[in-house]
Amino acid sequence: MKGRFLVPLMLLVPSVSAVAGQCEDNFTKKGNPLSGQEYFTSVQVNGLATASAIGQVRNNGIGQNMVVLDEDLSAGTLVLEQPSSTLHRPLPVQVTADNAGTVTISLKLRKGSFGNANEIKKSMCDLIGSLKPGKTAPPRSAAPKPLPIQISAQQLAQEIDAQAKENAAVIADRYKGRQYTVKGVNAGVSDGKSGRYYVTFQTGGSLLPGLVESDSKLFDTRVRCELQPSQKAYALTLRANERIQLTGTFREYNAEDFVVELNDCVGVK
């Protein structure tokens, strides 16, 4: 008797290829590089509840090394972000879902930015094109442990400074927990509270051509590392203007002092 109902039940479950086809067919874009281009697409999956949809897309994003900036399973909202690279700045993607099984995803590029529509469509459909029916959110996937990002102190300072000017409120969620190996020149070592040592990198250009950079420049974003307690010997051997590398974890951006703070820093030989 059970075999008589197997085929009809399977027909009720949309195949992955059918959902992916919806995603590709519904893909649209509007705007232009001058005003800012926007890309949209959506799928509709019967039997897909809001929480399950958001949870599935969240896990798909985590599997692609995307950052979860905001998530609300009840409201059906999710903001994922593709971290910045040498080719682009951070790209936030917005996802909404409802209990009718409709999931919509959108991406808005900044003014003056260009996007490859085919690549964007593929990226969007990689996130929502494999959704399956479900009532509850799946367990959160563990994010793969990435290697520290190799970057110069100058590049990191400029990146955070640009983000602060655009929207400082997003910096904490965007960079929290990121590990960096920062290369640069030692601007000085200070002894902080509880015997902790802080190393500040030189960043920015000099005030006048041919002069050594001033550490007192106003409004110049700096990068500072709080060394691990085990790094006292390393701190005591550092010399001003010496080229150094430190690996640490982003802690915060101090908007009042224009300082990017890293902690748990260790010297790299």
TORMIZA-167227 format. One line per 8 residues: for each residue x, y, z of N, C-alpha, C. Coordinates in Angstrom, 2 decimals, always signed. Atoms other than C-alpha are relative to their C-alpha. Example, Ala and Ser with C-alpha at 12.3 -4.5 7.8 and 13.67 -1.06 7.14 Angstrom:
<recs>
+0.89/-1.19/+0.00/+12.30/-4.50/+7.80/+0.90/+1.20/+0.00  -0.82/-1.19/-0.06/+13.67/-1.06/+7.14/-0.77/+1.09/+0.73 .
</recs>
This chain:
<recs>
+0.82/-1.21/+0.00/+0.00/+0.00/+0.00/+0.86/+1.27/+0.00  -0.83/-1.20/-0.11/+2.81/+2.43/+0.85/+0.52/+0.43/-1.36  -0.56/-0.34/+1.29/+4.24/+2.24/-2.66/-0.96/+0.76/-0.88  +0.99/-0.69/+0.82/+0.98/+3.54/-4.14/+0.04/+1.51/+0.20  +0.01/-1.43/-0.32/+1.50/+6.93/-2.45/+1.38/+0.65/-0.17  -1.37/-0.52/+0.05/+5.27/+7.31/-2.98/+0.17/+1.03/-1.11  -0.19/-0.92/+1.12/+5.19/+8.96/-6.42/-0.78/+1.29/+0.19  +0.72/-1.26/-0.22/+2.40/+11.46/-5.65/+0.66/+0.88/+1.05 .
-0.65/-0.80/-1.04/+4.23/+12.55/-2.47/+1.26/+0.67/-0.53  -1.23/-0.58/+0.55/+7.49/+13.08/-4.34/-0.30/+1.13/-0.96  +0.34/-1.06/+0.93/+5.71/+15.18/-6.91/-0.33/+1.31/+0.71  +0.34/-1.20/-0.77/+4.68/+17.57/-4.13/+1.24/+0.78/+0.43  -1.25/-0.63/-0.43/+8.33/+18.33/-3.29/+0.73/+0.54/-1.23  -0.68/-0.56/+1.16/+9.94/+20.76/-5.76/+1.45/-0.46/-0.07  -1.39/+0.41/+0.16/+13.23/+19.57/-7.18/+0.91/+1.21/+0.12  -0.98/-1.09/-0.11/+16.39/+21.60/-6.63/+0.12/+0.72/-1.34 .
-0.15/-0.63/+1.32/+16.63/+22.18/-10.38/-1.18/+0.91/-0.31  +1.16/-0.85/+0.23/+13.08/+23.58/-10.44/+0.10/+1.31/+0.75  -0.16/-1.22/-0.80/+13.81/+26.05/-7.65/+1.10/+0.87/-0.60  -1.09/-0.76/+0.63/+17.09/+27.04/-9.30/-0.48/+0.66/-1.29  +0.56/-0.57/+1.23/+15.19/+27.58/-12.55/-0.84/+1.22/+0.27  +0.78/-1.18/-0.41/+12.77/+29.93/-10.79/+0.92/+1.18/+0.26  -0.92/-1.06/-0.38/+15.69/+31.89/-9.41/+0.57/+0.68/-1.24  -0.58/-0.57/+1.21/+17.25/+32.35/-12.83/-1.05/+0.75/-0.82 .
+1.06/-0.64/+0.79/+13.93/+33.19/-14.54/-0.47/+1.31/+0.61  +0.52/-1.19/-0.68/+12.97/+35.79/-11.91/+1.05/+1.09/+0.19  -1.09/-0.97/-0.20/+16.32/+37.59/-11.95/-0.25/+1.27/-0.81  +0.18/-1.29/+0.67/+15.97/+41.29/-12.76/+1.01/+1.00/+0.55  -0.85/-1.08/-0.47/+18.06/+44.43/-12.49/-0.61/+1.32/-0.43  +0.45/-1.33/+0.36/+17.35/+48.13/-12.52/+1.07/+1.00/+0.38  -0.99/-1.04/-0.29/+19.27/+51.37/-12.38/+1.17/-0.08/-0.95  -1.21/-0.05/+0.81/+22.63/+52.18/-13.88/+1.18/+0.36/+0.92 .
-1.15/-0.27/-0.86/+26.19/+52.70/-12.61/+0.01/+1.40/+0.61  +0.01/-1.37/-0.53/+25.57/+56.44/-12.14/-0.92/+0.14/+1.20  +0.98/-0.12/-1.09/+22.50/+56.06/-9.92/+0.13/-1.14/+1.00  -0.11/+1.17/-0.85/+23.42/+52.68/-8.46/-0.86/-1.14/-0.53  +0.74/+1.13/+0.55/+22.44/+49.30/-9.88/-0.54/-0.89/+1.12  +0.62/+0.91/-0.95/+20.06/+46.96/-8.03/-0.36/-1.30/-0.72  +0.29/+1.31/+0.55/+19.58/+43.24/-8.61/-0.96/-0.73/+0.93  +1.01/+0.71/-0.79/+16.64/+41.10/-7.48/-0.28/-1.36/-0.63 .
+0.60/+1.23/+0.49/+15.36/+37.57/-7.76/-0.76/-0.64/+1.16  +0.82/+0.63/-1.03/+12.98/+35.29/-5.88/-0.35/-1.42/-0.41  +0.52/+1.35/+0.23/+11.70/+31.73/-5.55/-1.21/-0.20/+0.89  +1.18/+0.35/-0.81/+8.49/+30.21/-4.22/+0.00/-1.51/+0.20  -0.08/+1.43/-0.34/+8.62/+26.86/-2.42/-1.15/-0.35/+0.92  +1.13/+0.43/-0.83/+5.43/+25.24/-1.12/+0.50/-0.74/+1.24  -0.36/+0.68/-1.24/+5.68/+24.11/+2.49/+1.26/+0.54/+0.65  -1.20/-0.61/-0.58/+8.61/+26.42/+3.27/-0.40/+1.14/+0.94 .
+0.32/-1.02/-0.99/+8.14/+28.39/+6.48/+1.11/+1.05/+0.08  -0.94/-1.13/-0.08/+9.84/+31.71/+7.20/+1.31/-0.39/+0.69  -1.20/+0.33/-0.76/+12.25/+30.40/+9.84/+0.90/-0.98/-0.74  -0.78/+0.98/+0.75/+13.32/+27.46/+7.71/+0.71/+0.65/-1.18  -0.60/-0.68/+1.16/+13.93/+29.68/+4.67/+1.22/+0.81/+0.42  -1.10/-0.85/-0.45/+16.08/+32.15/+6.58/+1.17/-0.86/+0.49  -1.06/+0.87/-0.51/+18.00/+29.35/+8.31/+0.77/-0.69/-1.11  -0.68/+0.67/+1.11/+18.72/+27.55/+5.05/+0.91/+0.98/-0.76 .
-0.81/-0.98/+0.73/+19.93/+30.73/+3.30/+1.20/+0.42/+0.84  -1.12/-0.34/-0.89/+22.02/+31.67/+6.33/+1.11/-1.04/-0.08  -1.01/+1.06/+0.05/+23.78/+28.31/+6.27/+0.68/-0.06/-1.36  -0.62/-0.05/+1.33/+24.33/+28.56/+2.51/+1.04/+1.12/-0.05  -0.93/-1.12/-0.02/+25.96/+31.94/+3.08/+1.25/-0.30/+0.82  -1.14/+0.35/-0.85/+28.16/+30.67/+5.92/+0.92/-0.96/-0.74  -0.79/+0.94/+0.77/+29.27/+27.84/+3.66/+0.83/+0.65/-1.09  -0.73/-0.76/+1.02/+30.44/+30.48/+1.16/+0.87/+1.08/+0.63 .
-0.85/-0.95/-0.75/+32.42/+32.37/+3.85/-0.59/+1.40/+0.05  +0.64/-1.29/-0.14/+29.87/+35.16/+3.95/-0.23/+0.30/+1.48  +0.19/-0.45/-1.37/+29.33/+37.18/+7.14/-1.49/+0.26/+0.23  +1.38/-0.27/-0.37/+25.92/+37.21/+8.85/-0.05/+1.30/+0.80  +0.07/-1.30/-0.68/+25.31/+40.87/+9.70/-1.25/+0.13/+0.86  +1.24/-0.10/-0.76/+21.71/+40.51/+10.85/-0.90/-1.17/-0.39  +0.86/+1.16/+0.24/+19.21/+37.66/+11.19/-1.19/+0.04/+0.93  +1.22/+0.05/-0.81/+15.60/+37.50/+12.38/-0.88/-1.10/-0.58 .
+0.76/+1.14/+0.51/+13.95/+34.11/+11.95/-1.50/+0.26/+0.01  +1.44/-0.26/-0.11/+10.54/+35.33/+13.09/-0.48/+1.00/-1.05  +0.39/-1.04/+0.96/+10.45/+38.44/+10.90/+0.31/-0.40/-1.44  -0.36/+0.43/+1.35/+11.97/+36.61/+7.94/+0.96/+0.94/-0.70  -0.98/-0.91/+0.60/+14.91/+38.95/+7.36/+1.41/-0.49/+0.29  -1.39/+0.44/-0.12/+18.58/+38.28/+6.81/+0.88/+0.93/-0.82  -0.99/-0.79/+0.74/+21.58/+40.38/+5.81/+1.32/-0.76/+0.03  -1.29/+0.66/+0.16/+24.63/+38.56/+4.50/+0.96/+0.95/-0.70 .
-0.96/-0.87/+0.66/+27.83/+40.14/+3.32/+1.19/-0.77/-0.52  -1.22/+0.53/+0.59/+30.58/+39.13/+0.97/+1.14/+0.91/+0.45  -1.07/-0.86/-0.49/+33.77/+40.37/+2.65/+0.74/+0.71/-1.12  -0.75/-0.77/+1.00/+35.88/+42.96/+0.86/+1.20/-0.79/-0.48  -1.20/+0.60/+0.58/+38.73/+41.91/-1.39/+0.74/+1.09/-0.75  -0.74/-0.98/+0.79/+41.26/+43.58/-3.60/-0.82/+0.49/-1.19  +0.81/-0.35/+1.16/+38.56/+43.68/-6.31/-1.25/+0.79/+0.34  +1.24/-0.70/-0.34/+35.58/+45.05/-4.39/-0.08/+0.28/+1.49 .
+0.29/-0.31/-1.39/+34.35/+46.59/-1.17/-1.04/-1.00/+0.51  +1.00/+0.94/-0.51/+32.01/+44.62/+1.16/-1.34/+0.15/-0.73  +1.26/+0.00/+0.74/+28.79/+43.63/-0.63/-1.10/-0.61/+0.86  +1.10/+0.53/-0.80/+25.70/+43.31/+1.63/-1.16/-0.48/-0.87  +1.12/+0.60/+0.70/+22.89/+41.06/+0.38/-1.17/-0.11/+0.98  +1.18/+0.05/-0.86/+19.36/+41.35/+1.81/-0.94/-1.11/-0.46  +0.90/+1.11/+0.28/+17.01/+38.36/+2.04/-1.25/+0.16/+0.85  +1.25/+0.00/-0.74/+13.34/+38.31/+3.02/-0.77/-1.28/-0.33 .
+0.79/+1.20/+0.20/+10.98/+35.35/+3.43/-1.33/+0.15/+0.71  +1.30/+0.00/-0.67/+7.31/+34.82/+4.29/-0.51/-1.44/+0.10  +0.53/+1.34/-0.24/+5.17/+31.87/+5.34/-0.73/-0.58/-1.21  +0.54/+0.54/+1.25/+3.80/+31.52/+1.81/+1.08/-0.72/-0.80  -1.09/+0.69/+0.67/+7.20/+30.14/+0.86/+0.73/+0.86/-1.03  -0.67/-0.90/+0.94/+8.35/+33.21/-1.10/+1.26/+0.57/+0.64  -1.29/-0.51/-0.49/+12.01/+34.13/-0.66/+0.56/+0.93/-1.06  -0.52/-1.02/+0.91/+13.42/+37.30/-2.20/+1.39/+0.42/+0.45 .
-1.37/-0.41/-0.30/+17.05/+38.33/-2.41/+0.35/+1.21/-0.86  -0.33/-1.22/+0.74/+18.46/+41.72/-3.44/+1.40/+0.47/+0.35  -1.34/-0.58/-0.15/+21.77/+43.47/-3.89/+0.01/+1.36/-0.66  -0.12/-1.35/+0.56/+22.37/+47.18/-4.40/+1.46/+0.39/-0.01  -1.38/-0.45/+0.13/+25.70/+48.38/-5.72/+0.10/+1.49/+0.26  -0.21/-1.42/-0.24/+27.15/+51.73/-4.78/+0.05/+0.75/-1.33  -0.09/-0.84/+1.20/+27.01/+54.60/-7.23/+1.42/-0.06/-0.55  -1.30/+0.06/+0.64/+29.82/+54.38/-9.73/+0.59/-1.40/-0.07 .
-0.49/+1.37/+0.04/+30.18/+50.61/-9.28/-0.61/-0.76/-1.18  +0.47/+0.84/+1.10/+29.86/+48.07/-12.06/-0.09/-1.45/+0.47  +0.16/+1.40/-0.37/+28.59/+44.52/-11.70/-0.23/-0.87/-1.22  +0.24/+0.97/+1.06/+28.59/+41.45/-13.89/-1.30/-0.71/+0.32  +1.34/+0.52/-0.29/+24.91/+40.46/-14.07/-0.01/-1.52/+0.10  -0.01/+1.46/-0.02/+25.62/+36.80/-14.83/+0.65/-0.55/+1.27  -0.67/+0.45/-1.22/+28.02/+36.45/-11.92/-0.86/+0.28/+1.23  +0.87/-0.34/-1.13/+25.62/+38.22/-9.57/-1.18/-0.96/+0.06 .
+1.12/+0.96/+0.03/+22.73/+35.99/-10.69/+0.44/-1.35/+0.54  -0.49/+1.28/-0.49/+24.83/+32.89/-10.07/+0.20/+0.02/+1.51  -0.23/-0.11/-1.44/+25.84/+34.11/-6.62/-1.31/+0.00/+0.77  +1.30/-0.04/-0.67/+22.23/+34.86/-5.69/-0.67/-1.37/-0.02  +0.67/+1.30/+0.12/+20.95/+31.54/-6.97/+0.74/-1.09/+0.77  -0.73/+0.93/-0.86/+23.71/+29.71/-5.10/-0.54/+0.07/+1.43  +0.52/-0.19/-1.35/+22.09/+31.12/-1.95/-1.44/-0.49/+0.15  +1.42/+0.34/-0.17/+18.37/+30.54/-2.63/-0.51/-1.04/-0.99 .
+0.45/+0.91/+1.04/+18.25/+28.15/-5.58/-0.09/-1.45/+0.41  +0.05/+1.39/-0.46/+18.48/+24.98/-3.48/-0.91/-0.16/+1.21  +0.87/+0.06/-1.17/+15.80/+25.72/-0.85/-0.98/-1.16/-0.09  +0.91/+1.13/-0.09/+13.62/+22.84/+0.32/-1.09/+0.31/+1.02  +1.07/-0.22/-0.98/+10.30/+22.71/+2.23/+0.50/-0.29/+1.41  -0.37/+0.22/-1.39/+10.63/+22.91/+5.98/-0.77/+0.94/+0.90  +0.78/-0.81/-0.95/+8.90/+24.27/+9.09/+0.87/+0.75/+0.99  -0.87/-0.64/-0.99/+11.78/+25.09/+11.40/+1.38/+0.24/-0.58 .
-1.34/-0.34/+0.49/+15.22/+26.58/+10.97/+0.97/-1.14/+0.29  -1.03/+1.03/-0.26/+18.07/+24.09/+10.57/+1.03/+0.54/+0.98  -1.06/-0.46/-0.90/+20.90/+24.20/+13.12/+0.99/+0.89/-0.76  -0.94/-0.93/+0.63/+23.34/+27.00/+12.43/+1.30/-0.72/-0.35  -1.26/+0.61/+0.43/+26.34/+25.85/+10.43/+1.18/+0.68/+0.68  -1.23/-0.57/-0.56/+29.77/+26.32/+11.93/+0.78/+0.66/-1.13  -0.76/-0.71/+1.02/+31.72/+28.92/+10.01/+1.38/-0.61/-0.13  -1.36/+0.52/+0.18/+34.93/+27.57/+8.48/+1.01/+0.98/+0.57 .
-1.00/-0.88/-0.61/+37.97/+28.90/+10.30/+0.93/+0.53/-1.08  -0.84/-0.55/+1.07/+39.66/+31.27/+7.86/+1.41/+0.28/+0.47  -1.36/-0.40/-0.32/+43.34/+32.01/+7.72/+0.03/+1.51/+0.23  -0.09/-1.45/-0.19/+44.41/+35.48/+8.92/+0.14/+0.72/-1.33  -0.06/-0.81/+1.22/+43.96/+38.15/+6.26/+1.33/+0.75/-0.02  -1.28/-0.70/+0.14/+47.31/+39.44/+5.04/-0.27/+1.41/-0.52  +0.30/-1.38/+0.39/+47.20/+43.24/+4.85/+1.05/+0.94/+0.59  -0.91/-1.00/-0.57/+49.38/+46.28/+5.35/-0.80/+0.90/+0.95 .
+0.66/-0.91/-0.94/+48.62/+48.70/+8.17/-0.66/+1.16/-0.75  +0.55/-1.08/+0.81/+48.06/+51.42/+5.57/-1.32/-0.41/-0.65  +1.21/+0.48/+0.66/+45.50/+49.32/+3.68/-1.14/-0.18/+0.99  +1.03/+0.22/-1.00/+43.63/+48.33/+6.84/-0.56/+1.31/+0.51  +0.45/-1.31/-0.46/+43.50/+51.92/+8.06/-0.90/+0.67/-1.03  +0.79/-0.63/+1.06/+42.20/+53.15/+4.71/-1.35/-0.69/-0.17  +1.24/+0.76/+0.15/+39.60/+50.36/+4.51/-1.00/+0.37/+1.10  +0.88/-0.32/-1.12/+38.18/+51.05/+7.98/-0.43/+1.46/-0.07 .
+0.33/-1.41/+0.12/+38.33/+54.80/+7.39/-1.11/+0.22/-1.03  +1.03/-0.11/+1.03/+36.28/+54.42/+4.19/-1.34/-0.51/+0.51  +1.23/+0.54/-0.56/+33.73/+52.27/+6.03/-0.61/+0.96/+1.01  +0.48/-0.94/-1.02/+33.50/+54.78/+8.87/-0.69/+1.20/-0.63  +0.60/-1.15/+0.67/+32.75/+57.61/+6.46/-1.33/-0.38/-0.64  +1.24/+0.44/+0.64/+30.05/+55.54/+4.75/-1.06/-0.35/+1.02  +0.95/+0.40/-1.05/+28.41/+54.01/+7.85/+0.78/-0.67/+1.12  -0.83/+0.53/-1.09/+30.39/+53.60/+11.07/-0.73/-1.04/+0.83 .
+0.78/+0.92/-0.84/+27.53/+51.67/+12.73/+0.19/-1.46/-0.40  -0.09/+1.38/+0.49/+28.17/+48.57/+10.59/+1.37/-0.61/+0.26  -1.37/+0.50/-0.13/+31.89/+48.26/+11.39/+0.10/-1.13/+1.02  -0.11/+1.01/-1.05/+31.45/+46.26/+14.62/-0.46/-1.37/-0.49  +0.51/+1.28/+0.50/+29.31/+43.56/+12.96/+0.80/-0.51/-1.18  -0.70/+0.39/+1.23/+31.28/+43.57/+9.74/+1.39/-0.59/+0.29  -1.39/+0.40/-0.22/+34.76/+43.13/+11.23/+0.23/-0.81/+1.27  -0.16/+0.71/-1.27/+34.13/+41.47/+14.59/+0.58/-1.39/-0.20 .
-0.59/+1.33/+0.03/+36.37/+38.46/+15.08/+0.94/-0.28/-1.16  -0.90/+0.25/+1.14/+38.35/+38.86/+11.86/+1.46/+0.02/+0.47  -1.43/+0.06/-0.33/+41.98/+37.89/+12.14/+0.82/+0.60/-1.14  -0.88/-0.64/+0.98/+44.66/+39.91/+10.40/+1.46/-0.24/+0.35  -1.45/-0.12/-0.15/+48.37/+39.63/+9.87/+0.37/+1.32/-0.65  -0.22/-1.37/+0.44/+49.33/+43.28/+9.62/+1.49/+0.27/-0.15  -1.38/-0.35/+0.28/+52.57/+44.42/+8.03/+0.13/+1.52/+0.01  -0.21/-1.44/+0.00/+54.03/+47.86/+8.56/+1.23/+0.39/+0.78 .
-1.14/-0.57/-0.71/+56.42/+50.10/+10.43/-0.44/+0.39/+1.40  +0.30/-0.29/-1.40/+56.47/+50.42/+14.21/+0.12/+1.50/+0.27  -0.01/-1.41/-0.35/+55.47/+53.92/+15.27/+0.26/+0.22/+1.49  -0.25/-0.14/-1.43/+55.90/+53.20/+18.96/-0.68/-1.09/+0.81  +0.55/+1.01/-0.91/+55.22/+50.84/+21.88/-0.36/+0.70/+1.30  +0.43/-0.64/-1.25/+53.22/+51.94/+24.93/-0.41/-1.07/+1.00  +0.36/+0.91/-1.08/+52.70/+50.22/+28.27/-1.39/+0.41/+0.49  +1.36/-0.34/-0.39/+48.97/+50.09/+28.96/-0.37/-0.52/+1.37 .
+0.49/+0.46/-1.29/+46.82/+49.02/+31.86/+0.34/-1.47/+0.21  -0.26/+1.39/-0.37/+47.56/+45.76/+33.69/+1.25/-0.56/-0.67  -1.25/+0.46/+0.58/+51.01/+45.62/+32.14/-0.09/-0.44/-1.44  +0.14/+0.35/+1.42/+49.70/+45.17/+28.60/+0.79/+0.99/-0.85  -0.76/-0.85/+0.91/+51.74/+46.51/+25.71/-0.76/+0.19/-1.30  +0.71/-0.36/+1.22/+50.34/+48.28/+22.66/+1.00/+0.47/-1.05  -0.88/-0.39/+1.10/+52.10/+48.60/+19.31/-0.84/+0.75/-1.02  +0.70/-0.81/+1.00/+51.01/+51.35/+16.92/+0.79/+0.01/-1.30 .
-0.64/-0.02/+1.32/+51.72/+51.17/+13.21/-0.01/+1.41/-0.58  +0.01/-1.23/+0.78/+52.72/+54.11/+11.07/-0.99/-0.17/-1.15  +0.95/+0.00/+1.12/+49.94/+54.95/+8.61/-0.09/+1.39/-0.57  +0.17/-1.31/+0.62/+49.26/+57.76/+6.17/+1.32/+0.57/-0.48  -1.19/-0.67/+0.52/+51.67/+60.10/+4.45/+0.51/+1.03/+0.98  -0.56/-1.03/-0.87/+53.84/+62.77/+5.98/-0.74/+1.31/-0.21  +0.67/-1.30/+0.10/+52.57/+66.26/+6.63/+0.59/+0.83/-1.12  -0.68/-0.71/+1.08/+55.15/+67.69/+4.23/+0.90/-0.99/-0.74 .
-0.84/+0.93/+0.76/+57.00/+65.90/+1.41/+1.42/-0.05/+0.55  -1.38/+0.17/-0.45/+60.32/+64.45/+2.55/+0.16/-0.05/+1.50  -0.10/+0.03/-1.46/+59.50/+64.62/+6.26/-0.56/-1.30/+0.53  +0.49/+1.21/-0.64/+59.00/+61.68/+8.57/-1.42/+0.24/+0.48  +1.40/-0.12/-0.38/+55.35/+61.01/+9.31/-0.15/+0.43/+1.45  +0.26/-0.46/-1.35/+53.97/+62.77/+12.38/-1.03/-0.91/+0.66  +0.94/+0.86/-0.72/+52.31/+60.56/+14.99/-1.16/+0.80/+0.58  +1.03/-0.83/-0.60/+50.19/+63.50/+16.13/-0.97/+0.56/-1.02 .
+0.91/-0.50/+1.04/+48.36/+64.05/+12.85/-1.44/-0.20/+0.44  +1.41/+0.09/-0.35/+44.73/+64.81/+13.51/-0.77/-0.73/-1.09  +0.94/+0.65/+0.92/+42.01/+62.67/+11.90/+0.67/-1.01/-0.93  -0.67/+1.01/+0.80/+44.53/+60.13/+10.55/-0.23/-1.35/+0.67  +0.33/+1.29/-0.59/+43.24/+56.60/+11.15/+1.27/-0.82/+0.22  -1.17/+0.79/-0.36/+45.81/+54.45/+12.93/-0.41/-1.44/+0.33  +0.21/+1.40/-0.37/+46.15/+50.73/+13.63/+0.85/-0.29/+1.22  -0.72/+0.28/-1.25/+47.07/+49.64/+17.14/-0.30/-1.42/+0.45 .
+0.11/+1.40/-0.43/+47.70/+46.10/+18.44/+0.27/-0.12/+1.49  -0.26/+0.34/-1.40/+47.32/+45.00/+22.05/+0.63/-1.39/+0.02  -0.74/+1.26/+0.02/+49.93/+42.29/+22.52/-0.50/-0.95/+1.07  +0.28/+1.01/-1.01/+49.25/+39.04/+24.30/+1.00/+0.15/+1.14  -0.94/-0.12/-1.13/+50.81/+38.91/+27.81/+1.32/-0.72/-0.24  -1.22/+0.76/+0.27/+53.32/+36.37/+26.51/+0.97/+0.75/-0.90  -0.81/-0.72/+0.98/+54.68/+38.99/+24.11/+0.82/+1.15/+0.62  -0.73/-1.08/-0.65/+56.39/+41.22/+26.70/+1.44/+0.10/-0.52 .
-1.39/-0.02/+0.48/+59.89/+40.21/+25.60/+0.07/+0.57/-1.41  +0.04/-0.52/+1.36/+58.94/+40.93/+22.00/-0.18/+1.52/+0.02  +0.26/-1.43/-0.08/+57.60/+44.37/+22.97/+1.24/+0.78/+0.42  -1.17/-0.71/-0.53/+60.77/+45.30/+24.84/+1.15/+0.05/-1.01  -1.10/+0.00/+0.98/+62.98/+44.50/+21.83/-0.32/+0.82/-1.24  +0.38/-0.76/+1.18/+61.04/+46.58/+19.29/+0.68/+1.37/-0.02  -0.61/-1.31/+0.18/+62.61/+49.73/+17.88/-0.88/+0.84/-0.91  +0.78/-0.91/+0.84/+60.94/+52.77/+16.35/+0.47/-0.10/-1.44 .
-0.24/+0.04/+1.46/+60.71/+52.73/+12.53/+0.46/-1.37/-0.49  -0.36/+1.37/+0.39/+61.38/+48.97/+12.49/-1.19/-0.63/-0.73  +1.06/+0.69/+0.72/+59.40/+46.90/+9.97/-0.41/-1.24/+0.79  +0.51/+1.08/-0.84/+57.15/+44.42/+11.80/-1.23/-0.63/-0.63  +1.24/+0.68/+0.35/+54.34/+41.92/+11.33/-0.65/-0.50/+1.28  +0.74/+0.46/-1.18/+51.67/+41.21/+13.94/-1.30/-0.68/-0.45  +1.28/+0.67/+0.25/+48.77/+38.75/+13.87/-0.90/+0.22/+1.20  +0.95/-0.28/-1.08/+45.72/+39.77/+15.89/-1.42/-0.04/-0.49 .
+1.43/+0.07/+0.29/+41.93/+39.87/+16.04/-0.63/+1.38/+0.15  +0.67/-1.30/-0.06/+39.80/+42.93/+15.28/-0.88/+0.07/+1.25  +0.82/-0.19/-1.19/+38.25/+44.27/+18.49/-1.00/+1.12/-0.19  +0.92/-1.11/+0.17/+36.81/+47.67/+17.68/+0.65/+1.12/-0.81  -0.48/-1.24/+0.60/+37.10/+50.93/+15.81/-0.39/+1.13/+0.93  +0.24/-1.14/-0.88/+37.45/+53.92/+18.13/-0.17/+1.24/-0.87  +0.29/-1.10/+0.91/+35.73/+56.65/+16.12/+0.46/+1.34/+0.56  -0.42/-1.28/-0.59/+36.70/+59.39/+18.59/+1.49/+0.24/-0.19 .
-1.45/-0.13/+0.13/+40.42/+58.69/+18.38/+0.52/-0.45/-1.36  -0.39/+0.48/+1.34/+40.41/+57.27/+14.81/+1.03/-1.12/+0.10  -0.92/+1.11/-0.22/+42.05/+54.04/+15.97/-0.69/-1.33/-0.27  +0.43/+1.37/+0.20/+41.56/+50.50/+14.68/+0.70/-0.86/+1.04  -0.58/+0.76/-1.11/+42.06/+48.25/+17.71/-0.02/-1.50/-0.31  -0.11/+1.45/+0.08/+43.32/+44.67/+17.40/+0.48/-0.51/+1.36  -0.49/+0.56/-1.27/+43.87/+42.39/+20.39/+0.57/-1.39/-0.21  -0.64/+1.32/+0.05/+45.63/+39.10/+21.21/+1.08/-0.06/-1.09 .
-0.99/-0.08/+1.09/+48.45/+40.18/+18.92/+1.30/-0.71/+0.39  -1.30/+0.65/-0.17/+51.62/+38.17/+18.47/+0.89/+0.39/-1.17  -0.94/-0.34/+1.05/+54.74/+38.99/+16.53/+0.22/-1.16/-0.97  -0.25/+1.01/+1.04/+55.37/+37.16/+13.26/+1.40/+0.24/-0.56  -1.36/-0.14/+0.52/+58.94/+36.50/+12.18/+0.03/-0.21/-1.51 .
</recs>
